[in-house]
Amino acid sequence: MDLRNSNLLERIEHLGRISEDSGALTRRFATPALARAFASVEGWMQGAGMETRYDAIGNLIGRYEGAKADARSILMGSHLDTVPNAGKYDGALGVLLALAAVEGLHEQKKRFPFAVEVVAFCDEEGVRYQSTYLGSRALAGTFTVGDLNLLDSEGIRMADAILSAGGVPDMITSSALDPSQYLGYVEAHIEQGPVLENHNLAVGVVTGIVGQSRIRITFTGHASHAGTTPMNLRKDALCAAAEFVLEVERVGKSTPHLVATVGELRIPDGASNVVPAQVLLTLDLRHGDNAIRREMVARLFHNAEAISQQRGVSLDWESIQEPSAVKCSPAWTRLLSQAVRSHQRETLFLESGAGHDAVALSSILPVAMLFVRCQQGLSHHTDEYAAPQDIAIALKVLDDFLQLAAIQFETLS
């Protein structure tokens, strides 16, 4: 086995042990656990011949120079933050694959007409502040400065969290990349779905990433005694929410390629003998066609209003995020698929139903993505797993991709 593969597997295990929680993997944005993971990755980057730096929000970037010091760059990488009780491969694998590709160049003392920069994003999942892509949006120049006032579950303001982690919240706009200095962005990531496994293929090439609508919804009725309030006089917020949840399922099942999920449902101050006064829930809606997604959001909003009026409760509907569907660069996708063809019998093209940092970077750069097969399609789960032989193929694909990019540099630039 290539020594780089052995190192990569050891590094996955190492990062998998760095967590806020004992017995589970959790690394949220701007936490000491994430800082420890960054410190490890920074050391590995420097060992691979890269100069490293942190930007104002806390992204770690390593640069491996090209044949000329002022060369434009290919940006590669992914994120190091995780969801609670996460698996070891989501995000981290993409960072470590990119790092290993550079490590191979450094071992061979090889330089290309372009530099290679590896980025480890500080936040993609959006767990701590319910706002995704914080790191990649900072690089893309689309970070929402108002987000600095968001509070986490402990009441800590985002700006204060960034400051305590060594960042400079007032300077986040300075993190934005100059697109003229970059050729594009390439991200390797576990598939987080079963398609590659069903086709018995190690890797696949992504053609696009679905758009998402994330919405926070509150139904507010009236609290009353469960034993003394007649059924026909109740203003039960939970019954309204339950009816809406089933409507979400119906719309999701009746619209091709749409996925619709109520992932959180909470009853503040709930008690067994009280008619629920308020229910808070989240709606996650995804589709590859922005127009269809927006049409379904509007339909569900109309349905929620109708349910509220019928049951005598009020409705609050707050759109949290609306990242549009992204199409991967045809030129970069062709180059990536050409690299894949050397290492497996066919190139499978597939759409990503999950969001990735490539979504944010696509606003300023051509983007491409390589998916790596994951066992049973499991992700955001402790049993998340990518086989060593699949990881080895993914690394060879990235090696070949960089070689092909060097050969076709004139057309890419």
PEMOZI-V340452 format. One record per backbone hydrogen bond with DSSP energy under -1.0 kcal/mol. NH is the residue of the N-H (numbers start at 1). CO is the residue of the C=O. If there is no record, write none. Layout:
BEGIN
nh=NH co=CO
nh=NH co=CO
END
This chain:
BEGIN
nh=6 co=2
nh=7 co=3
nh=8 co=4
nh=9 co=5
nh=10 co=6
nh=11 co=7
nh=12 co=8
nh=13 co=9
nh=14 co=10
nh=15 co=11
nh=16 co=12
nh=17 co=14
nh=18 co=15
nh=20 co=26
nh=35 co=31
nh=36 co=32
nh=37 co=33
nh=38 co=34
nh=39 co=35
nh=40 co=36
nh=41 co=37
nh=42 co=38
nh=43 co=39
nh=44 co=40
nh=45 co=41
nh=46 co=42
nh=47 co=43
nh=49 co=46
nh=50 co=45
nh=51 co=63
nh=53 co=61
nh=55 co=59
nh=60 co=120
nh=61 co=53
nh=62 co=118
nh=63 co=51
nh=64 co=116
nh=67 co=112
nh=71 co=68
nh=73 co=181
nh=74 co=115
nh=75 co=184
nh=76 co=117
nh=77 co=186
nh=78 co=119
nh=80 co=121
nh=82 co=27
nh=86 co=25
nh=92 co=90
nh=93 co=89
nh=95 co=91
nh=96 co=92
nh=97 co=93
nh=98 co=94
nh=99 co=95
nh=100 co=96
nh=101 co=97
nh=102 co=98
nh=103 co=99
nh=104 co=100
nh=105 co=101
nh=106 co=102
nh=107 co=103
nh=108 co=104
nh=110 co=105
nh=115 co=72
nh=116 co=64
nh=117 co=74
nh=118 co=62
nh=119 co=76
nh=120 co=60
nh=121 co=78
nh=130 co=126
nh=133 co=124
nh=135 co=123
nh=137 co=133
nh=138 co=134
nh=139 co=135
nh=140 co=136
nh=142 co=137
nh=147 co=144
nh=148 co=145
nh=149 co=146
nh=150 co=147
nh=152 co=156
nh=155 co=152
nh=158 co=150
nh=159 co=148
nh=161 co=157
nh=162 co=158
nh=163 co=159
nh=164 co=160
nh=165 co=161
nh=166 co=163
nh=167 co=162
nh=168 co=56
nh=171 co=168
nh=172 co=169
nh=174 co=171
nh=175 co=172
nh=176 co=173
nh=177 co=139
nh=181 co=178
nh=182 co=179
nh=183 co=73
nh=185 co=366
nh=186 co=75
nh=187 co=368
nh=189 co=370
nh=191 co=372
nh=198 co=194
nh=199 co=195
nh=201 co=196
nh=204 co=371
nh=205 co=348
nh=206 co=369
nh=207 co=350
nh=209 co=326
nh=210 co=352
nh=211 co=287
nh=212 co=323
nh=213 co=285
nh=214 co=321
nh=215 co=283
nh=216 co=318
nh=217 co=281
nh=218 co=316
nh=219 co=279
nh=220 co=314
nh=221 co=277
nh=222 co=235
nh=226 co=273
nh=229 co=225
nh=233 co=230
nh=237 co=276
nh=240 co=236
nh=241 co=237
nh=242 co=238
nh=243 co=239
nh=244 co=240
nh=245 co=241
nh=246 co=242
nh=247 co=243
nh=248 co=244
nh=249 co=245
nh=250 co=246
nh=251 co=247
nh=252 co=248
nh=253 co=249
nh=254 co=250
nh=258 co=255
nh=259 co=286
nh=261 co=284
nh=266 co=280
nh=270 co=267
nh=274 co=271
nh=275 co=224
nh=279 co=219
nh=280 co=266
nh=281 co=217
nh=282 co=264
nh=283 co=215
nh=284 co=261
nh=285 co=213
nh=286 co=259
nh=287 co=211
nh=293 co=289
nh=294 co=290
nh=295 co=291
nh=296 co=292
nh=297 co=293
nh=298 co=294
nh=299 co=295
nh=300 co=296
nh=301 co=297
nh=302 co=298
nh=303 co=299
nh=304 co=300
nh=305 co=301
nh=306 co=302
nh=307 co=303
nh=308 co=304
nh=309 co=305
nh=310 co=306
nh=311 co=307
nh=313 co=308
nh=314 co=220
nh=316 co=218
nh=318 co=216
nh=320 co=214
nh=321 co=214
nh=326 co=209
nh=328 co=207
nh=329 co=367
nh=333 co=329
nh=334 co=330
nh=335 co=331
nh=336 co=332
nh=337 co=333
nh=338 co=334
nh=339 co=335
nh=340 co=336
nh=341 co=337
nh=343 co=340
nh=350 co=205
nh=352 co=208
nh=359 co=356
nh=361 co=357
nh=362 co=358
nh=363 co=360
nh=364 co=361
nh=365 co=361
nh=368 co=185
nh=370 co=187
nh=371 co=204
nh=372 co=189
nh=373 co=202
nh=375 co=385
nh=377 co=374
nh=378 co=375
nh=384 co=381
nh=391 co=387
nh=392 co=388
nh=393 co=389
nh=394 co=390
nh=395 co=391
nh=396 co=392
nh=397 co=393
nh=398 co=394
nh=399 co=395
nh=400 co=396
nh=401 co=397
nh=402 co=398
nh=403 co=399
nh=404 co=400
nh=405 co=401
nh=406 co=402
nh=407 co=403
nh=408 co=404
nh=409 co=406
nh=412 co=408
nh=413 co=409
END
